[in-house]
Amino acid sequence: MVAVSMKFPRITSRAILLAFIVSTLWLVLVMIAAFLVPPGTLDDISGRVGGHENEDQFRDLNPVAHAVYWIGDGECHQLSERSYYLNDNQMPFCARDLGLFAGIAAGFGIATFYRSKLKPWLFLVALLPLAIDGGLQAVTSYESNNPLRLGTGIFAGLGLALLLAEFVFVIGQDMSLAKSKR
């Protein structure tokens, strides 16, 4: 019999691990919210950012689904044509926001076990596809599609999480250096 030694990767930072856990839990909540509602209950929850136009549709939902959809109602436009549907229900956030959440979780997941030294200008490169796609939609008649929105969101979220992780690493190094000088 051959014995195989498994070595778990080292965790780079407890703060990054916590960010990974929280962002992953949030992504899971956003993904399952549509399954916590009877099929076909939430067909069109289009609105605007900063408003709670759909509270009457969320009132009778279970507390978890209500909370996730309520947050989505205030923080996302929730345009039905820019959203995915699961369980015959519109998801609580649009495709681009879903991509951002997935990218942030993935980025913190990478940073939990691997120290990337992302330069701030690389974050701008990761944000560029989202800015071009969203910007063109805002100022022209161009209409993007949900897979592209999801992809640009993932790319930007990944860059954002890796940049935030780099800040955490640098702050941690600075704190260790200050402690050692005492």
Residue pairs with C-beta under 8 A, 6 or more apart in sequence:
9 113
9 114
10 113
11 17
11 112
11 113
12 111
12 112
12 113
12 114
12 115
12 165
12 169
13 111
13 112
13 165
13 168
13 169
13 172
15 168
15 172
16 108
16 111
16 112
16 165
16 168
16 169
17 112
19 108
19 161
19 164
19 165
19 168
20 105
20 108
20 109
20 111
20 112
23 101
23 104
23 105
23 108
23 161
24 105
24 108
24 109
26 101
26 105
27 101
27 102
27 104
27 105
29 64
29 68
30 68
30 72
30 91
30 92
30 93
30 98
30 101
31 86
31 91
33 64
33 65
33 68
33 69
33 91
33 92
34 42
34 85
34 86
34 87
34 89
34 90
34 91
34 92
35 86
35 87
36 61
36 62
36 64
36 65
37 61
37 62
37 65
37 87
37 89
39 87
39 88
39 89
40 88
40 89
41 57
41 61
41 89
42 57
42 69
42 89
42 90
43 80
43 89
43 90
44 80
44 90
45 54
45 57
45 69
45 72
45 73
45 78
45 80
45 90
45 92
46 77
46 78
46 79
46 80
47 53
47 54
47 73
47 77
47 78
48 77
49 74
49 75
49 76
49 77
50 74
51 73
51 74
52 70
52 73
52 74
53 73
54 69
54 73
54 78
55 70
55 73
57 69
58 65
58 66
58 69
58 70
58 73
59 66
61 69
68 92
69 92
71 92
72 78
72 91
72 92
72 93
72 97
73 92
75 93
75 97
76 92
76 93
76 94
76 97
77 94
78 90
78 92
78 93
78 94
79 94
80 90
82 94
82 95
82 96
82 146
82 149
83 90
83 91
83 93
83 94
83 95
83 146
84 90
84 91
84 95
84 98
84 146
84 150
85 91
91 98
93 101
94 149
95 146
95 147
95 149
95 150
95 153
96 130
96 134
96 149
96 150
96 152
96 153
97 153
98 150
98 153
99 149
99 150
99 151
99 152
99 153
99 154
99 155
99 156
99 157
100 153
100 154
100 156
100 157
100 160
101 153
101 157
102 150
102 153
102 154
102 157
103 153
103 154
103 155
103 156
103 157
103 158
103 159
103 160
103 161
104 157
104 158
104 160
104 161
105 157
105 161
106 154
106 157
106 158
106 161
107 157
107 158
107 159
107 160
107 161
107 162
107 165
108 161
108 164
108 165
110 116
110 158
110 161
110 162
111 161
111 162
111 165
115 169
116 162
116 165
116 166
117 166
118 159
118 162
118 163
118 165
118 166
120 163
122 159
122 163
123 159
123 160
123 162
123 163
125 159
126 155
126 156
126 158
126 159
126 160
126 162
127 156
127 159
127 160
129 151
129 152
129 155
129 156
130 152
130 153
130 155
130 156
133 144
133 148
133 149
133 152
134 144
134 152
136 142
136 144
137 143
137 144
